[in-house]
Amino acid sequence: MMSKTVSGVVSSGGQQISGTGYTVFHVKTGHYKVTFSAAFTALPAVVTTLRNVDTARCGAYVYEATPSGFNLATGDGQGSPGDAEFAFVAVG
């Protein structure tokens, strides 16, 4: 069985830097909505990482994942939402 992969890099302001097969919306500070151009047939595995942050204490996590996309929250390392550049890969 062949798997599908969508990956990309998104700026802290919510602009698509690289990748295809998705759109992104910067919902509010520290929150992004990624929508796949074509939905997966089942829930994909989504992995993210922050890029170009100045502290290892910053974090990112995926929530509300569906075959059509996912929401991502990023933090500033002090326990508050904070905008950050991130990369992701979704496989399913």
C-alpha positions in Angstrom: 0.0 0.0 0.0 1.4 3.4 -0.9 1.4 6.2 1.7 0.8 9.9 1.1 3.1 12.6 2.5 2.5 16.3 2.8 5.3 18.5 4.3 6.1 22.1 4.6 7.7 25.0 6.4 5.6 27.9 7.7 6.7 31.4 8.8 5.8 32.7 12.3 3.3 35.0 10.5 1.6 32.1 8.8 3.1 32.3 5.3 3.9 29.1 3.4 7.7 29.1 3.0 8.0 25.7 1.3 6.1 22.6 0.5 2.9 21.9 -1.5 -0.4 20.2 -0.9 -1.6 22.4 2.0 -2.7 25.9 3.0 -2.1 27.6 6.3 -4.1 30.2 8.3 -2.6 32.1 11.3 -5.6 32.0 13.6 -4.2 34.1 16.4 -0.9 34.4 18.4 0.7 31.0 18.6 -2.1 29.2 16.7 -2.1 27.9 13.1 -4.6 25.9 11.1 -3.1 23.7 8.3 -5.5 22.3 5.7 -4.5 19.6 3.2 -5.4 20.3 -0.4 -6.6 16.7 -0.7 -7.7 14.9 2.5 -5.9 11.7 3.7 -8.1 8.6 3.6 -7.5 8.1 7.4 -5.9 10.1 10.2 -2.3 10.9 9.3 0.6 10.9 11.7 1.8 14.6 12.0 5.2 15.5 13.3 6.3 19.1 13.8 9.3 21.0 14.9 10.1 24.7 15.5 12.7 26.5 13.4 14.8 29.5 14.2 13.9 29.9 17.8 16.2 31.4 20.4 15.6 29.0 23.2 15.1 25.2 23.6 12.2 25.9 26.0 9.9 26.9 23.2 7.4 24.2 22.1 4.8 23.2 19.5 2.0 20.7 19.6 -0.6 19.4 17.2 -4.2 19.3 18.3 -7.5 18.6 16.6 -5.9 16.5 13.8 -8.3 15.1 11.1 -7.7 13.6 7.7 -8.3 17.1 6.3 -5.7 19.0 8.4 -4.6 19.9 11.9 -4.2 22.8 14.3 -0.9 23.6 15.8 0.0 25.7 18.9 3.4 27.2 19.5 4.7 28.7 22.7 7.2 31.3 23.8 9.0 29.2 26.4 7.4 31.1 29.3 4.1 29.2 29.2 2.3 31.7 26.8 1.3 31.4 23.2 4.0 32.7 20.9 4.3 32.9 17.1 7.1 30.7 15.7 8.3 29.4 12.4 7.7 25.6 12.1 8.1 22.6 9.9 5.8 19.6 9.6 5.4 16.3 7.9 2.1 14.4 7.7 2.1 10.8 6.6 -0.8 8.4 6.1 
